[in-house]
Amino acid sequence: MPQATLALQVLPLNAPDALAAVDAAIAVIQDSGVSHEVGPMETTIEGDSLHELLDIAARAHSAAVELSGGPVQTNVRMIESPAGIASMHEKTAPFREGAGG
């Protein structure tokens, strides 16, 4: 059971190739090894340390800034509980295709 979940939305502003900058941010997340889910509007990551997730989010943001060469706005939402929280899979499984939801 993870202790923290963080969702981040990376928005390159005025970038000639915004998708490439977002892809660079996602690559950082994928390389981190934490459980994650890429969505059309944001990427969600989860783990046992909020500090680790914040570090990953900062590195993802920096990768997008470096590739875009311009301003990047990153929106972050997070939840943490030392007792643990339901995983991304547990929260969304009832609504997945074929799950009756």
Contact map, one row per residue, 1 for C-alpha under 8 A:
11100000000000000000000000000000000000000000000000000000000000000000000000000000000111100000000000000
11111000000000000000000000000000000000000000011100000000000000000000000000000000000111100000000000000
11111000000000000000000000000000000000000000011111000000000000000000000000000001111110000000000000000
01111100000000000000000000000000000000000000011111001000000000000000000000000111100110000000000000000
01111110000000000000000000000000000000000001111001001000000000000000000000000111000000000000000000000
00011111000000000000000000000000000000000001110001001100000000000000000000011110000000000000000000000
00001111100000000000000000000000000000000111100000000000000000000000000000011100000000000000000000000
00000111110000000000000000000000000000000111000000000000100000000000000001111000000000000000000000000
00000011111000000000000000000000000000001110000000000000000000000000000001110000000000000000000000000
00000001111100000000010010000000000000000100000000000000000010010000000111100000000000000000000000000
00000000111110000100010000000000000000000000000000000000000000000000000111000000000000000000000000000
00000000011111100100110000000000000000000000000000000000000000011001011110000000000000000000000000000
00000000001111100100000000000000000000000000000000000000000000000000011110000000000000000000000000000
00000000000111110100000000000000000000000000000000000000000000000000011000000000000000000000000000000
00000000000111111100000000000000000000000000000000000000000000000001111000000000000000000000000000000
00000000000001111100000000000000000000000000000000000000000000000001000000000000000000000000000000000
00000000000000111111100000000000000000000000000000000000000000000001000000000000000000000000000000000
00000000001111111111110000000000000000000000000000000000000000000001000000000000000000000000000000000
00000000000000001111111000000000000000000000000000000000000000000000000000000000000000000000000000000
00000000000000001111111100000000000000000000000000000000000000000011000000000000000000000000000000000
00000000000100001111111110000000000000000000000000000000000000111011000000000000000000000000000000000
00000000011100000111111111000000000000000000000000000000000000010000000000000000000000000000000000000
00000000000000000011111111100000000000000000000000000000000000010000000000000000000000000000000000000
00000000000000000001111111110000000000000000000000000000000100110010000000000000000000000000000000000
00000000010000000000111111111000000000000000000000000000001111110000000000000000000000000000000000000
00000000000000000000011111111100000001000010000000000000000100000000000000000000000000000000000000000
00000000000000000000001111111110000000000000000000000000000100000000000000000000000000000000000000000
00000000000000000000000111111111000000000000000000000001001100100000000000000000000000000000000000000
00000000000000000000000011111111110100000000100000000001100100000000000000000000000000000000000000000
00000000000000000000000001111111110100000000000000000000000000000000000000000000000000000000000000000
00000000000000000000000000111111100000000000000000000000000000000000000000000000000000000000000000000
00000000000000000000000000011111110000000000000000000001000000000000000000000000000000000000000000000
00000000000000000000000000001111111000000000000000000000000000000000000000000000000000000000000000000
00000000000000000000000000001101111100000000111000000000000000000000000000000000000000000000000000000
00000000000000000000000000000000111110000000111000000000000000000000000000000000000000000000000000000
00000000000000000000000000001100011111000011110000000000000000000000000000000000000000000000000000000
00000000000000000000000000000000001111100011100000000000000000000000000000000000000000000000000000000
00000000000000000000000001000000000111110111000000000000000000000000000000000000000000000000000000000
00000000000000000000000000000000000011111111000000000000000000000000000000000000000000000000000000000
00000000000000000000000000000000000001111100000000000000000000000000000000000000000000000000000000000
00000000100000000000000000000000000000111110000000000000000000000000000000000000000000000000000000000
00000011110000000000000000000000000001111111000000000000000000000000000000000000000000000000000000000
00000011100000000000000001000000000111101111100000000000000000000000000000000000000000000000000000000
00001111000000000000000000000000000111100111110000000000000000000000000000000000000000000000000000000
00001110000000000000000000001000011110000011111000001000000000000000000000000000000000000000000000000
01111100000000000000000000000000011100000001111100001000000000000000000000000000000000110000000000000
01111000000000000000000000000000011000000000111111011000000000000000000000000000000000000000000000000
01110000000000000000000000000000000000000000011111000000000000000000000000000000000000000000000000000
00110000000000000000000000000000000000000000001111111000000000000000000000000000000000000000000000000
00111100000000000000000000000000000000000000001111111100000000000000000000000001000000000000000000000
00000000000000000000000000000000000000000000000011111110000000000000000000000000000000000000000000000
00000000000000000000000000000000000000000000001011111111000000000000000000000000000000000000000000000
00011100000000000000000000000000000000000000111011111111100000000000000000000000000000000000000000000
00000100000000000000000000000000000000000000000001111111110000000000000000000000000000000000000000000
00000000000000000000000000000000000000000000000000111111111000000000000000000000000000000000000000000
00000000000000000000000000011001000000000000000000011111111100000000000000000000000000000000000000000
00000001000000000000000000001000000000000000000000001111111110000000000000000000000000000000000000000
00000000000000000000000000000000000000000000000000000111111111000000000000000000000000000000000000000
00000000000000000000000010010000000000000000000000000011111111100000000000000000000000000000000000000
00000000000000000000000111111000000000000000000000000001111111110000000000000000000000000000000000000
00000000010000000000000010000000000000000000000000000000111111111000000101000000000000000000000000000
00000000000000000000000010000000000000000000000000000000011111111100000000000000000000000000000000000
00000000000000000000100110010000000000000000000000000000001111111110000000000000000000000000000000000
00000000010100000000111110000000000000000000000000000000000111111111000100000000000000000000000000000
00000000000100000000100000000000000000000000000000000000000011111111111100000000000000000000000000000
00000000000000000000000000000000000000000000000000000000000001111111110000000000000000000000000000000
00000000000000000001100100000000000000000000000000000000000000111111100000000000000000000000000000000
00000000000100111101100000000000000000000000000000000000000000011111111100000000000000000000000000000
00000000000000100000000000000000000000000000000000000000000000001111111000000000000000000000000000000
00000000000111100000000000000000000000000000000000000000000000001101111100000000000000000000000000000
00000000000111100000000000000000000000000000000000000000000000001001111110000000000000000000000000000
00000000011110000000000000000000000000000000000000000000000010011001011111000000000000000000000000000
00000000011110000000000000000000000000000000000000000000000000000000001111100000000000000000000000000
00000001111000000000000000000000000000000000000000000000000010000000000111110000000000000000000000000
00000001110000000000000000000000000000000000000000000000000000000000000011111000000000000000000000000
00000111100000000000000000000000000000000000000000000000000000000000000001111100000000000000000000000
00000111000000000000000000000000000000000000000000000000000000000000000000111110000000000000000000000
00011110000000000000000000000000000000000000000000000000000000000000000000011111000000000000000000000
00011100000000000000000000000000000000000000000000000000000000000000000000001111100000000000000000000
00111000000000000000000000000000000000000000000001000000000000000000000000000111110110000000000000000
00110000000000000000000000000000000000000000000000000000000000000000000000000011111110000000000000000
00100000000000000000000000000000000000000000000000000000000000000000000000000001111100000000000000000
00100000000000000000000000000000000000000000000000000000000000000000000000000000111110000000000000000
11110000000000000000000000000000000000000000000000000000000000000000000000000001111111000000000000000
11110000000000000000000000000000000000000000000000000000000000000000000000000001101111100000000000000
11000000000000000000000000000000000000000000000000000000000000000000000000000000000111110110000000000
11000000000000000000000000000000000000000000010000000000000000000000000000000000000011111110000000000
00000000000000000000000000000000000000000000010000000000000000000000000000000000000001111111000000000
00000000000000000000000000000000000000000000000000000000000000000000000000000000000000111111100000000
00000000000000000000000000000000000000000000000000000000000000000000000000000000000001111111110000000
00000000000000000000000000000000000000000000000000000000000000000000000000000000000001111111110000000
00000000000000000000000000000000000000000000000000000000000000000000000000000000000000011111111100000
00000000000000000000000000000000000000000000000000000000000000000000000000000000000000001111111100100
00000000000000000000000000000000000000000000000000000000000000000000000000000000000000000111111100111
00000000000000000000000000000000000000000000000000000000000000000000000000000000000000000001111110111
00000000000000000000000000000000000000000000000000000000000000000000000000000000000000000001111111111
00000000000000000000000000000000000000000000000000000000000000000000000000000000000000000000001111111
00000000000000000000000000000000000000000000000000000000000000000000000000000000000000000000000111111
00000000000000000000000000000000000000000000000000000000000000000000000000000000000000000000111111111
00000000000000000000000000000000000000000000000000000000000000000000000000000000000000000000011111111
00000000000000000000000000000000000000000000000000000000000000000000000000000000000000000000011111111
